[in-house]
């Protein structure tokens, strides 16, 4: 696995974490910058600069036998699009320059999907099905982006159409492309083979991913039928989780016996966050809870971070450690523990504050200061991981 490309992905993650830290500092000491513009920069660099590009590197590494220079050039072109968004969003938000680089990233992703469909090779139907499904969801999710322009031109940014288009993109990016691509790499590591359990899991997962989009739609166009559709999706998702754990647990136990302790803990932590994510989605079966989650943004932010930092990034870090890009030394262990501790503490603070709002208790004492201080651990942990890779002279792919 190219060390240089991995470092670029991690540097993007580090910058995104620093932007997130700046967003939380804004509530401690107000500063002269546009909060919304900086939020756009933070989210785009985290999603497209860290997760997307890291999945790009992993997919090419594991599933493309002939590493053509074309993939390397496409990576750097995509990174150029990320840098363009990083340097334009904080100053203008959604405007000509940032939209141009965002569009460039979308076209790069289309070409990437075409290349992987054409050139990927894997002896396992399990990984092939998951990989192709993840790419399809990535392509489908961009329909939400293309709807934003017409939505603004016809009914405005405050309309349900505009908000649903955004939720369409986010839902199928997070729950379709990111999550299923991570599962494809995980199943490749576990060397899982086609089975009845996999086919049940696979079918249930796809249907559940589509049906649970009904919940964010219901936030903007409330209707009882949408709650029933989401409820069915949640039940199917629980069934998919059951078959996944039944299928993957024996192979995961075998794999982890050959890994370092920190890698084992990362795998179990990411898996626990995956289970927790589905459990929290299952709570949306109760309309009062689903409405509460939308009304109090602490819960929404916490859930997004649970998926991005806990599940997706947890597995991505585990994959990197498994590839021996760095030795298991004090720096990397400290960095990963700092990152995980920062994640757990910030999630706990967000959840408790959300409950305080719901029960009319106001703010936690020193809420914003605590959230900011705990958030420092996130870029600190990522930075230590980067330093550890830089200090590792050689690695075994």
Buried (B, 14 or more C-beta within 10 A) or exposed (E): BBBEBBBBBBBBBBBBBBBBBBBBBBEBEEEEEEEEBBBBBBBBBBBBBBBBBBBBBBBBBBBBEEEEEEBBEBBEBBBBBBBBBBEBBBBBBBEEBBBEBBEBBBEBBEEBBEBBEEBBEBEBBBBBBBBBBBBBBBBBBBEBBEBBEEBBEEEEEEBBBBBBBBBBBBBBBBBBBBBBBBBBBBBBBBEBBEBEBBBBBBBBBBBBBBBBBBBBBBBBEEEEEBBEBBBBBBBBBBBBBBBBBEBBEEBBEEBBEEBBEBBBBBBBBBBEBBBBBBEBBBEBBEBEBBBBBBEBEBBBBBBBBBBBBBBBBBBBBBBBBBBBBBBBEEBBBBBBBBBBBBBBBBBEBBBBBBBBBBEEEEEBEEBBBBBBBBBBBBBBBBBBBBBBBEEBEEBEE
